[in-house]
């Protein structure tokens, strides 16, 4: 059964930032884009590298390993390097807390 887990305070992730967390045993990256929080798996589907160590520009995260790119809003791969989309997670704010449904 899926449930929400607290990952951080909203103030911990500023606009245009992405951070990685371990949530209920899963590596998850949370990004803030355009005032909204998104959560995707923190693992490049091309090389397995941590995406939270990459570069976020708008809603596009670029993997530092080989340059694969994904849209954090929906997990879609944007380059031919990555064939599979990222797993996405539902995000909600509970007061000042960011919570992810796993």
N, C-alpha and C positions, 0 to 999 in steps of 0.2 A: 504494500500500500504506500503510495506517494504521500509525503508530508513536507511541510515547510521547515527549513533550518535557517537560523540566523547566521549570516556570514560576516557582516560588518556594519558599522554605523554609516549612514548616508554621507556624513562628512569625511569619511575615510577615502572615498573615491570621488575625486573632483571631475569637472567637465573635461572630456577628452582623455581620461585616464582609464587604464585597465589594470586589474590586479588578479593574481591567482590565489585560490583557496582550495583546501581539501574539505569537502562537504560530504559527510556521511560516507567517507571512503572514496569519493570521486574527485578528480581534479577538475575544478571549475574556474573559468575566468569570468569576472564581472567587469563590464565596461559601461561608462556613462557617456552617452551620445545624445546631444540635443536635449538635455534635461531628463532623459529616460535611461533607466538601467536595463542592461541586457546580460544574459548569462549563457555561455556556451562551454562545451568541453574545452579544457585547457591542454589540448593535445592536437598537433597538426596531423591531419589524416594522410599527409604525404610522408613526412619523416618522423613523426612522433615527438617532435620538439615542443617545449612549453610555449604556447602562443602568448602567454602573459609577459614573456620576455621580448616579444616583438614590438613593432611600431604600430600604433593606432592613429589613423588619419581619417577623420570623419567616422564612418561606421566600418571602415576597412582595417582589418588587422593583417599585418604582413609578418610571416614567420621569419625569424632570424636565420634559420638553418639553410633554406634554399629559396626563400622568396615567395612561397605559396601565399595566396591571399584569400581571405574569407570575409563575408559580410556578417558582422556580429549581430545584426538585427534578425537574421533568419538562418544563419549558419551556412549559407550557400558558398561553394568554392567559386572563386573569381578568376583563377588561372588554371591552365591545363595540368600543372603539377599535381594539384589535389583533385582527385576524381570524386571523393565522397564528401558530403556535407558534414558539418559539425553537429553534434547533438546539442539541442537547445533546451533551456530550462525556463520554467515560468518564474518570474521575479515579482515580488510585491514589497511595498514599504509598509512596515508596521511601526508607527510612530517614527522614530529616528533610525530604525533597524532595517537593513536590506535582508530579505529572506528569499531563499531559493527552494523551489519544490523539486525534491529528488524522490 
